Amino acid sequence: MATFEHWLNGPGPQFHTLLAVSAMVRTTASGQWRRLDSRALYRAAASVGERYTGFLLARLSDEWGVGVRHREGCGDRALPESRGISDGLVEAFSSRAAQVDATLARLVGDFADAPGPAPDRATTARLARQAVLMERPASEQRSWADQREHWLVRAAGVLGVTADQVGRTVVAAAVGVGGLLPADVERSGLWAVDVLARLEERGAAWSRRDIGREAAAMLREAGIRVTTPRSRRSWRRWKRTPIR
């Protein structure tokens, strides 16, 4: 397994971590090679992604005092954003998302107008993947310096500052404006009831992965820490461990 950081998502900036998991593993006892069930890893991607988002928000809160707010997303899921970063700045760098949403709406409409049943969740998910592929922009080769300058100029136009003031303006607006995300272990029973209620609205059957995803999403949307004190201690120990 390996992780590496990526700064781009299509034409816009999106700092994120990519995780590569090898489907081939070597057993410690016999030294033989075996293949993991990659289908199980794929099915767990959404649940792992939601927990990772919660862990990242908690880390930003702990180390930088970054506040968290949420804005309306696709369906009934709220999207997390840094407090102090305006919707205008977010939308200026989310043009592809708007294009994908428009294409998905057209695909769903065409499917619904055709003879047959209305699109279910599985069909909508398949159409969403198709919309992402249809709106994938052509690759444009730019140096990192040119790409960064292009982004700074775009952000400066939204913020009303010069390009060399963008960094200081964004840091002043987003860093140190929020307190630590609270934990809510006392109400765990009530949260469990709410999670099950949301799952019942989404379908008749769900797995442990679905429960974990919805629990993490509900805590995140409520401004509650997804990580536990134990995971925070593990993170601090890992951060102090020297690379060998």
JOSULTA-V714768 format. One record per residue. N is the residue number from 1. RES is the residue in one letter. SS is DSSP state (hx for helix, st for strand, lp for the rest). OMEGA is omega in whole degrees, 0 to 359 (none if undefined). NEAR is the number of other C-alpha atoms within 12 Angstrom. Layout:
N_RES_SS_OMEGA_NEAR, N_RES_SS_OMEGA_NEAR
//
This chain:
1_M_lp_180_11, 2_A_st_176_10, 3_T_st_173_12, 4_F_st_185_13, 5_E_st_183_14, 6_H_st_185_15, 7_W_st_189_17, 8_L_st_167_21, 9_N_st_187_22, 10_G_lp_182_24, 11_P_lp_187_25, 12_G_st_179_29, 13_P_st_173_26, 14_Q_st_180_17, 15_F_st_182_14, 16_H_st_181_17, 17_T_st_176_18, 18_L_st_181_19, 19_L_st_177_17, 20_A_st_181_16, 21_V_lp_179_18, 22_S_lp_177_17, 23_A_lp_178_17, 24_M_st_180_15, 25_V_st_180_17, 26_R_st_182_14, 27_T_lp_181_12, 28_T_lp_184_9, 29_A_lp_185_7, 30_S_lp_183_9, 31_G_lp_180_9, 32_Q_lp_179_11, 33_W_st_179_14, 34_R_st_180_15, 35_R_st_176_14, 36_L_lp_175_16, 37_D_lp_183_15, 38_S_hx_179_17, 39_R_hx_178_11, 40_A_hx_177_15, 41_L_hx_180_19, 42_Y_hx_181_17, 43_R_hx_181_18, 44_A_lp_187_21, 45_A_hx_182_22, 46_A_hx_179_21, 47_S_hx_179_25, 48_V_hx_180_26, 49_G_hx_179_26, 50_E_hx_179_32, 51_R_hx_178_31, 52_Y_hx_178_27, 53_T_hx_178_29, 54_G_hx_178_37, 55_F_hx_180_28, 56_L_hx_179_31, 57_L_hx_178_39, 58_A_hx_180_37, 59_R_hx_178_30, 60_L_hx_178_27, 61_S_hx_183_32, 62_D_hx_191_27, 63_E_hx_186_20, 64_W_hx_181_23, 65_G_lp_180_25, 66_V_lp_177_31, 67_G_lp_183_33, 68_V_st_171_39, 69_R_st_181_27, 70_H_st_175_25, 71_R_st_185_21, 72_E_st_178_14, 73_G_lp_178_15, 74_C_lp_180_17, 75_G_lp_182_13, 76_D_lp_180_16, 77_R_lp_177_20, 78_A_st_182_21, 79_L_st_180_25, 80_P_st_175_30, 81_E_st_177_29, 82_S_st_176_31, 83_R_lp_182_29, 84_G_lp_176_26, 85_I_lp_187_30, 86_S_lp_175_22, 87_D_hx_179_21, 88_G_hx_179_18, 89_L_hx_178_26, 90_V_hx_183_28, 91_E_hx_179_20, 92_A_hx_180_25, 93_F_lp_181_26, 94_S_lp_182_20, 95_S_hx_180_22, 96_R_hx_179_25, 97_A_hx_179_27, 98_A_hx_179_20, 99_Q_hx_179_21, 100_V_hx_179_25, 101_D_hx_180_26, 102_A_hx_179_21, 103_T_hx_178_24, 104_L_hx_178_28, 105_A_hx_179_22, 106_R_hx_180_19, 107_L_hx_179_26, 108_V_hx_178_27, 109_G_hx_178_17, 110_D_hx_180_17, 111_F_hx_182_20, 112_A_hx_181_18, 113_D_hx_181_13, 114_A_lp_177_12, 115_P_lp_180_10, 116_G_lp_183_10, 117_P_lp_177_11, 118_A_lp_181_16, 119_P_lp_176_22, 120_D_lp_183_16, 121_R_hx_181_14, 122_A_hx_179_14, 123_T_hx_179_18, 124_T_hx_178_24, 125_A_hx_178_19, 126_R_hx_178_18, 127_L_hx_177_28, 128_A_hx_177_27, 129_R_hx_178_19, 130_Q_hx_180_21, 131_A_hx_179_26, 132_V_hx_180_24, 133_L_hx_181_19, 134_M_hx_183_19, 135_E_lp_178_22, 136_R_lp_183_21, 137_P_lp_176_18, 138_A_lp_181_10, 139_S_lp_179_11, 140_E_lp_183_14, 141_Q_lp_176_11, 142_R_lp_174_13, 143_S_lp_179_10, 144_W_hx_180_14, 145_A_hx_179_11, 146_D_hx_180_13, 147_Q_hx_180_20, 148_R_hx_180_22, 149_E_hx_178_20, 150_H_hx_179_21, 151_W_hx_182_26, 152_L_hx_180_30, 153_V_hx_178_23, 154_R_hx_180_26, 155_A_hx_180_31, 156_A_hx_179_24, 157_G_hx_179_19, 158_V_hx_185_24, 159_L_hx_182_27, 160_G_lp_178_18, 161_V_lp_175_18, 162_T_lp_183_18, 163_A_hx_182_22, 164_D_hx_178_21, 165_Q_hx_185_18, 166_V_hx_182_26, 167_G_hx_181_22, 168_R_hx_181_17, 169_T_hx_181_23, 170_V_hx_179_29, 171_V_hx_180_20, 172_A_hx_182_18, 173_A_hx_190_21, 174_A_hx_186_26, 175_V_lp_177_25, 176_G_lp_182_22, 177_V_lp_181_23, 178_G_lp_176_25, 179_G_lp_178_24, 180_L_lp_176_24, 181_L_lp_182_33, 182_P_st_172_24, 183_A_lp_182_20, 184_D_lp_182_20, 185_V_lp_182_17, 186_E_lp_185_10, 187_R_lp_184_13, 188_S_hx_179_17, 189_G_hx_179_13, 190_L_hx_177_16, 191_W_hx_180_25, 192_A_hx_178_21, 193_V_hx_180_17, 194_D_hx_179_22, 195_V_hx_179_26, 196_L_hx_179_26, 197_A_hx_179_19, 198_R_hx_178_24, 199_L_hx_179_25, 200_E_hx_177_17, 201_E_hx_185_14, 202_R_hx_181_19, 203_G_lp_183_15, 204_A_lp_182_12, 205_A_lp_178_14, 206_W_lp_183_20, 207_S_lp_177_18, 208_R_hx_177_17, 209_R_hx_179_24, 210_D_hx_179_29, 211_I_hx_179_30, 212_G_hx_180_29, 213_R_hx_182_32, 214_E_hx_178_37, 215_A_hx_179_35, 216_A_hx_181_35, 217_A_hx_182_39, 218_M_hx_177_35, 219_L_hx_180_37, 220_R_hx_182_36, 221_E_hx_179_29, 222_A_lp_181_25, 223_G_lp_181_31, 224_I_st_180_31, 225_R_lp_178_36, 226_V_lp_181_38, 227_T_lp_179_35, 228_T_lp_175_23, 229_P_hx_179_20, 230_R_hx_180_11, 231_S_hx_178_19, 232_R_hx_177_22, 233_R_hx_179_14, 234_S_hx_179_14, 235_W_hx_181_20, 236_R_hx_178_15, 237_R_hx_180_12, 238_W_hx_182_12, 239_K_hx_180_12, 240_R_hx_182_10, 241_T_lp_180_10, 242_P_lp_178_7, 243_I_lp_183_6, 244_R_lp_none_3
//
